[in-house]
Amino acid sequence: MSYETSRIFVIGATGAQGMSVVKGLVADGKYDVLALTRDSTSERARQLEEMGNVSLIEGSFADEEVLRKGFRACNGAFVNIDGFNTGEKTETYLAMRTYEIAIEEGVRFFVFGNLDYVLKKSGYDSRFRTGHYDGKGRVAEWILSQNKANADRMGAAIFTTGPYMEMAFSPFTPMTPRIEEGVVTWRVPLGRGAVVHVSLEDCAYYVRWLFDNTERSVGMDLEVAIEHVRYDELAAAFERVTGHPARYIDTDVHQYFGGPLKNAADRPAGYNADPADRSTMSFRDNFTGFWNMWRHDIIKRDYLLLDDIHPNRLNSAEQWIRRHEDLARLNGSPSLWDKLQPEALQNSFSVLKSSEDRQRGNVGGL
């Protein structure tokens, strides 16, 4: 069965992934997008409108009337809820409710923006529990189970990503590097493990593919990545491409949380989560599981499948770095070396929207 869609309701449109996904959907005019935003006057909302074939609806993903209005106006949906806003428990409920409302309002094809269910993939070993991953992963499995019964009304597919490659060169992320004595330095508790990094540019292609090929993608969990990036290899690639020295220093997890992340370590990982709720994970506990996941190579990817779906995908960290530097020269924008200068890091926003929002986004309203 195929599912014809022409207008896509995008939840999470102003996030890093959402901006890329919308661009991929509307670039050639095949799809129109209705983008949900808390603030239609924001810079990111303005950038969405400038893409063409994009209109905005203002409101919250926690407001059922807003969701109904958006879904009723569209026949497709891409939903990527910000778990760092909601926290694990609230995201689980809202994501499931979003699916239910979409099917009730007549959406034909539903794509859920997901992260790996790492607790399950580790054999339910709590050393690897990562709230902002597991919250999505549980819902993704539930959606695929619902799809078996509901596919005649609404098809569904899962789009599973990981840390963006951009995060390794951006301020206010778990893997932000620093320049130490002239050397770009990543100090993270990774050991000899690898991070399954994702290219935001490729996200646009993959999500477009899911909507363009619904007869194949329905019921699919498309798990994407550039490659398994080992950080000693990332540092070596940075040196080869830019000519600037770089290194990776494996760091004890206690030292990691005693550094620049010290002030955030004991706060809730989801900034709107209830700190008094004993099930709320702290930033420290959440990201201990996060680094254990990569340190022990829990997460796998089918790179042959990705080559088949996207033959021109970025397939190495070095290729991603070269792509960034080529575009920077072409557009007159800062190189990676320029972006990592202390003053630049201090005065710029993270690729993650929560940095730009200064963790003030409201779950329940504007």
N, C-alpha and C positions, 0 to 999 in steps of 0.2 A: 504494500500500500504506500502511496505517496501522499504528501500533505502540502497542498499549495498554500503558500503564504506570500503576502505582499507588504504588509505593514507590521512592524515588530515593536512591541512594547518592551523597552529596555529598563530594567531596574538595576541600578549601579552604574548608570551611564556616565556619571562624572568622575568615577574612579579611574585608576590607571588602566586597568583592563577594559573597562567600559568605553573609555574614549577611543581606544584602538578598535574595539569590536564595532562600535557605531560607524567609524570611518570605513571599515571593511564592508559593512552592509550597504552603505549609501553611495560608495565611490562611483559606481557606474549607473546609478539611478534605478536599479532593479527593485530595491526595497526602499520604503519610507520607514522612518523611525519616530516613535513617540517616546521621548526620554523623560523619565521621572527625575526631578531634582528638588531638593529642599529650598533652593534659592534660584529663581529663574534670572536673577540679575548678576549672578556670580560670573567670574571670568571663565570658568570651565563651561558653564551653561552657554555663555556667549560663543565660545569656540565650537560647541556642538552645533548651534544654529548656523554658524558660518560654513559648516560642511555641506549644507544644502540637503533637502529632503528630510530635515529633522525639525520636529516641533516639540515643544516642552509642555509638561504637565507638572504643576508645582504641588508638592505634598510629601508625605512620609510613606515608606513601605509598610509601616505599622497601621496605617489608616485603611480599613477595608473599603470604604466608599471611594477613596482615591484609586485603590487597586481595581475595583469593579469598573470605574470609569475608564481606566487605561486599558484593561483587557477587552472591554466591550468595543473599544474603538479599533482593535487590532485583531489579526488572525494568527500572529506568532508572538512568542515571548522569549526574551533572554533575561534570566534572573540571576544576579550575583549580589547577594546580601553581604554587607560589611560586618563580619563577625567581630572585628575589633571595636565596632560601635556597640553592638547589641550584647555581646557575650554569648557563650555557648548555649545556654538554656533558651534564651529568648530567640536566638537565631533558629534553633531547631523548630520551635513552634511557628514562627513567622514564615519560614521556608515551606513547611508543610501546608500551612493555611494558604499561602500564595498559590501553590499547585492546585489546591481544591477550588479556589475562586476562579482560577484560569479555566479549568475544565467546565465549571458551571457557566461561565460567561461566553463560552463558545470558541475559545482559542483552539487552533488546529494543531500547532506544533510548539512545544515548550522545551527550551534548553536551559539546564540548570548549571550555573557556574560553581564548580566543586573543587575540593581539595581531598587528598587521600585519606581514607579511613584508617589512619596509621595504627590505632589501638588494635583493630581487628587484624591488620596485615602483620602485626608483630606477634600475633598469637595471644592477644589480650594480656600483654605484659605492660603494667602501668609505668615502667621506666620510659615508655615511649608515648604515653598519653599526652596529646597536644590538642587543647580545647578548640582552637580555631580551625584545626584540621578535622577532628573527629565530629564536631557539630555538623559540618557540611557532609562529611562522608556517610554518616548515618542516614541523613535525609536523602542523599543520592541513591542509596540502596532501596530505601522506601519508595522513591519515585519510580525506579525501574520495576519494582514489584507491582506497583499500581498500574504501570504501563501495560503489563500483561493482560489486565482486565479491561483497561480503558482505551487501548490503542485505536479502537474504531471511532472514538469520540475525539481524542487528542493524543497525538504521538508525543513521545518524550525522549530526549537524549541528554547525556551528562557530558560536561566539558571539564575535565580535571586538569588543573595546572599545578603550579608550585611557585617558589620564590622567583620573582622576575630577575633576569640578569641585570637589569637596571639597578636593582637594590644593592648590588655589590659595589656600586659607584655613586651612591646617593646618601645624603645625610639622614639620620634618624631612622635607620633600619637595623635589624639584628646583625648585619654583616658590614656595616659602614667601616671602611678603612680609614687610616690616618697616615699622614706623611710624617715619618719619624727620621730625623737627620737626613732628609732628602730622599728617603725610600718609602714608597707606598707600602703600607703594612696592614695586613689583615690579621687580627688577633681574635680567633674564634675557637671554640672547643670542638673541633671537627676531627681530630686525629688524622687517620688515613682514609676517612670516609669521603663521600662526594655529595654535593647538593644538586638536586635535579632542577637546574635552572631553566626558566622559560623565557622566550623572547616575546615582548609585547607586540612587536610587529607581526610575528607569526600567529599570535592569537587572533588577529583580524582575519587571517586566511582560514584558520581552522573553524571558527564559528560560522563564517560564510559558507564553508564546505558543508557543515552540518545542516544548514537551511537549504542549500542548493541540492542536496542529495538525501532527502528525507527517507526515500525507500531503502537506503542502505544504513542511514544513521539512526533510525528509530530503534530504541532499545539499546543503543550503544553507549558505553562509557569510553569516550575518547580521552585517553591519558597522554598528555603532551609534554615535551621537553626539548631543549637543544641537545643536551647530553648530560651525563653524570659528571659534574664539574668538581675536580679535586683542586684544592686551593693552591697547592704548590704549582700545579700546572696552570692555574689561572694567573698567578704572579709571573710565571715564565712567559706566558702568552702576552701579558701586558708589556713586559720588557721588550719582546720581539717586535711588537707593533709600534709602540710609542717611543722606544729608546730610553725610557726612564726606568730606574731600578725599582723593583718590587719584591716583596717576600711575604710568605705566610708563616705565622708562628702559632703552632698549636698551643692553646691556652686552657688551663684548668678552669672548670666551670665556675668555681668560687671566685677566681680572679676575674673571670669574664663579667660576673655580676657585681664585682667590686669596682669596675671601671666606669666608663661613661653612662652605663645603664643602672648605676647604683640607686639613683633616686626613684627609678621606675620599678625596681625589682619586686617590691612587695605590694604594689598596686594591682587592682584587677587587670587581667589581660584584656578584657573587654571593658572599655572605659565607662560604659553605662551599666555594667553588671553590678549587682548588689554586693559590696564588700563584706556585709554581715552574713551573707548566705554561705554556708560552709562548703557548698559545692562549687563556688566561684573559684576558678584557678587564678593564682597570682601570675604576674608576668614572669617571675622566676620559675615557677613550676611549669608553666606553659612552654617556655623556651628551653627549659632543661629537656623536656620531651622532644621538642623540635630538633635540638642539636643531637640528641641520642639517635633520632631517626636517621639522620644523615651519617652520623659517625659509624653506625652499624649497618649501613646499606640496606635498610628495610624496603625502600621504595624502588620498584622496577618500572621500566618502560619498554614498549615494543617499538624499537627504532625502525625496523623493517616496515611495519605498518605505517609509521609516520612518513617514511620515504615514499611509500606508495601514494599516500593521500596528498603529500606536499613535497614533490620532488625537488623544489628549489628552497626548501626550508634552511634556516641557519642551523648547522649541525655541529658546531663547536664554539667554545667560549672565544677562541681566537678569531673565528669568523665573525662573531658578534662584535668584538672589539674593532676589527677592521671596518666593519659596516658602520659603526658609530663614528669612527674617525673620518671616514670618507664623506659621510653626510655632514659632519661638522665643518670640514673644509669647504664643501659645496655651499652650505648655508651660512657660513660665517659665524657659526655658533661655537661655544667653548668645547675644547677637547676634553677628554677624560682627565688628563693631567691638570688642566685648568680648573675643572669642577672639583677636584680633590684638594685644592689649596685651602688652608685653614680658614681664611676669610670667606672664601666662596662657600664652603660647607656651612659655616656659621650663619651666613646670610641668605641661604637658599632653602626652598622647601624640598621635602622628600618626594620621591616618585609616588609614595603612598599618600592618598588623599587625607588620611587622618592627621598627617603633619600639617597640611594646609588648613584644615579645620581646627587645628590646635586642640583636638579631642573634645570638641564642644558640640558635635552633632547630636541632635535629639532623636531618640528612637520614636517617641510618641507623637511628634509634631514637627513644625518647621523650626 
